[in-house]
Every structure is written in structure tokens, then in C-alpha cells.
Amino acid sequence: MADGDRHESGPPDTEGAEQSGNPGKSGIWRAGPIWMASDRKLARFVGRPVAAFLRVEAAGGIILLAAALIALFWANSPWSDTYESFWTTEFTLRIGEYELTEDLRHWVNDALMALFFFVVGLEIKYEMACGELRDPRSAAVPIMAAFGGMVVPAAIYIAFNAGGDGADGWGIPMATDIAFALGVLAVLGRRIPSAARVFLLTLAIVDDIGAITVIAVFYTESISFIWLGLALAGILIIIGLRRIRVWSPYVYITLGMFVWLATFQSGVHATIAGVILGLLTPAKPLLDQAQAKEYARQSLPDELDPSEVRRYRFLLNESISMSERLERALHPWSSYVVLPIFALANAGIDLGGGVLGEALGSPITLGVATGLVVGKTVGVTVTSWLAVRLGWGRLPTGTSWTTMVGLAMVAGVGFTVSLFITGLAFGDGTLPADDAKVGVLGGSIVAASIGAALLILAGRRRHDETSSLGVEQEPAAR
């Protein structure tokens, strides 16, 4: 999540602005552009506290958890009938003679979640171009850990459900929820070395690549090759336009919507289109930042007209990569709108009538929960140990093996993508799906709780060791 600039509790001093000919409190401050910095009660007691909360990294996980709890309460309240009737309300998209009708839950899962996976694609592209995944050798430990953290949970689930009704759900415990997992670390603050946070972020991103591959390959029932060909044609057109340096975002938005629609109609899950479009977004700026600033400074006229303003804005904008700009713009929408709506639509499980008791004895529930809690911990820890032992990489700076086990446990928080794969594997509203959702919710809670406890223990040991040596601890990761 991009950090915003913090404002002081009151408005800036406007006396100098008035003396220089700029409007003071009676002018620009009241006009609205800097309302958040004003002394109005709504800005002071609501606007700025909310903005500060949203800048905290744990905020996305907290809002997501709140949405899941609301969904559970709604589905088990006296108004439980309205929960399912609301999310099964049908909406139709009509363009000329073409119609696409889906219920509200499917619009959320197929269309709105494409935005979430687009942001995931942007994160993967950035890490591959500029981040931890740029040098595979430096990322060897989290890459190996992610691989182990996918294979072992799937194997545990299969051991519980081989040949049974839940056999198709093996992909459910493979996923790590980035928002919740990093939220746990953000809540713990200084107890977690910044390198440990980078390790978990890299692991979660590689985990997402694996989950996306599983969705595309194993959870696609039938394929329309005509529509798939149209989707590929749209992707090729985007690549071609990039090569000839067409830079209008409106062109790519239009083509992106076409690629999503064609992917949806092809039978391949439409969220894959979001990931592909994210990976196609340039991760390097069109212009060198220093050159763009120097060119703008040297050619700046005495008076600016609207066309000059647009030109200089373009120069400065394009000195920052498109993927970084889009991620900064879309990440709040993904974290604070898309994922909470997804949780509202999918986390509502009716636990009455003995459903919870039956779920606790279901091999699907046990396979999912055990896979998330035990499988992730064993898979991530063992493969990390092997990578270090074989000399392929080293532990993140400032971490111990207790910290690594805690991180592996936190990686077992599989809320969002696990629920998403549940719907693909079993369909919505079915008994196996409800059993799997109970396993996801229960397993994620246990993994987050035990993982946080282990990380607190490791943090105390680290604090005691650094204090005894007189070494100052590194600042908390932002």
C-alpha cells in the first residue's frame, strides 16, 4: 500500500500565502482542494483519522476481516434468507443484441475480482522487473518456500479426500492471503525485521503465481477456442501497440475489457485476463526521471496555457512507470472495496442446523484446515531449510528459525484465494463448499493466531539478544 503524506492536525499557515497573493483561509482552504488539512470538525475528527488508518498496512486486513464477520452474522441472523437472495439476484449486461446474465455473486467473483488479480499481476511484474524476483538467486529461499508451501498442503488435503466427493478441492489450501498475512506482520510492528516482511511478501507473490496457474490449468471445465483466440488476438494487439509506443490509457482500457469478456466466454476463468494484463503493463518508465525534469525546467515558458500544462504533466507522469502508477491508484480500491465485497459475497455460511458439527467431521474441512495450518508450516519451513542448507540462499537478515516457523504459519492464512478456489472446485451454496469454507475460516484463524504468537516470542528473544549486546534494533518496516 502506498504511503501518503501526513498532514498536521491543523491547517497550514495561510498568512504567507495571503501576502504572496495567494488566497488564505477564505480562499483555497475553504474551496476544497485541501479540505483534509482544514480546521473543520469533520476533517479533524473523521477525515484525517480515517486517512491515517487507511495508510496503516494492517487496515486492508482489518476491513477484510470485518467484512467476513458481517457476512457470517448476516448469514446466521434472523435475516439470513436475504443474504442468499441478495447475492443470487441476476444482473444482465446488454450491448446491442449481445447479453450476459449472471447473478451478483458471479459478477463479484468473475468481474470485480479481475481487478484484484490485475493488481496482483502488477505486483508480480514489478517484483520481476525491479524487486526481489529480479535476481532468482537472491529470491531462492522464498521461491523454494512458496513451492513447498503449495505442494505439502495439497498433498495433505489429498490424503484426507482421495477418491471422495471432495477430491477436486486440493487447490484450496495452497493459497496465501497477502492482505491478511502482511496485516498480521504490520500489527506486530517492531517485533518483525523488515527482511522477514520482504520474505513473506515474495513468498506470497510466488504463491499467487502458483494459484493462478492452478486456476487456469485445473479449474477450467471446457474451452471455446474461438473466444480464446479472440482473447489472444486482443493480447497480441496490446503487445503490438506497446511496441509502436501508443500510450493512451483509454485504448488499453477498452482492449482490456474486450480481453476480459473474451476470456470469460472462452471458459478460462476471467480473472486470468486480469493477471495477464497486469503482467503486460510496463514496469519501466517511458522517460528518464532526471531528463524529464530537466527538459521541463529548461523549456518552461513564462506563461502556461492548458496545452503546455498537459505536456508537462505528461513528462512528469511518464517518468514514473505505468505499473507503479496503476498499482498506487488501484491498490486502495482492491484492498478496501473489491476484497471486502468479495468477503461479503462468499464468507456467509449458515452454521445452524448442525452444519458446523457436520463440517468439523468432514474430510473436506479437516483437509483444508490441516493443509493450511500444518501443511503450510511444514512445507515452507522444510524447503527454506533445504535452500539454506544446500547453499542456494540464506535466511533473511535478522531472522531466526523461530521467526521462520512463525512466518510459515502466517503463510497459512489463505482466506481470499482459498475461498475463490472453493467456488471453482465445488460451486456456490453446495455442502462441500460450505465444509471447505469452514476449513478456510478455521484454519486461517488458527494459523494467524499461532503464527503471531511465535513471531512475538522470536521478537522478544531478538530484543533480549540485541539489548544484551547494546545493539539498536532496526526500525519497523513500513
FENRA-V908361 format. One line per field, one symbol per residue. ss: DSSP state (~ for helix, > for strand, _ for the rest). phi: phi as a letter, one per 20 degrees, with the letter a starting at -180 (. if undefined). Layout:
# FENRA-V908361
ss=???
phi=???
This chain:
# FENRA-V908361
ss=______________~~~~~_____~~~~~~~___~~~___~~~~~~~~~~~~~~~___~~~~~~~~~~~~~~~~~____~~~~~~~~__>>>>>>__>>>>>>~~~~~~~~~~~~~~~~~~~~~~~~~~__~~~_____~~~~~~~~~~~~~~~~~~~~~~_____~~~~~~~~___~~~~~~~~~~~~~~__~~~~~~~~~~~~~~~~~~~~~~~~~______~~~~~~~~~~~~~~~~~~~_____~~~~~~~~~~~~~~~~~~____~~~~~~~~~~________~~~~~~~~~~_______~~~~~~~~~~~~____~~~~~~~~~~~~~~~~~~~~~~~~~________~~~~~~__~~~~~~~~~~~~~~~~~~~~~~~~~~~___________~~~~~~~~~~____~~~~~~~~~~~~____~~~~~~~~~~~~~~~~~~~~~~~~~~~~~~~~~~~~~~~_________
phi=.feefeeffcfffdfffffenefegfdffefpgcgfefefffffdcgfffffffefffggfffffffffffffffdefdffffffffdfecdeccmeeccdbfffffffedffffgfffgffffffffecdfefdgffdffffffffffeffgfffffffcgmefegfefffefedeffffffffffflffdffffffgfffgfffgfgfffffffedddfbcefffffffffffffffffffemfcffffffffffffffffgffoffffffffffffeffedffcfffffffffffefffcddgffffffffgfffedfffffffffegffffdcffffffffcefdfeemmffffffeeffffffffffeefffffffffffffffemfacfggnddfffffffffffffdgffffffgfffcnemefgffffffffffffffffffffffffffffffffffffemefffffff
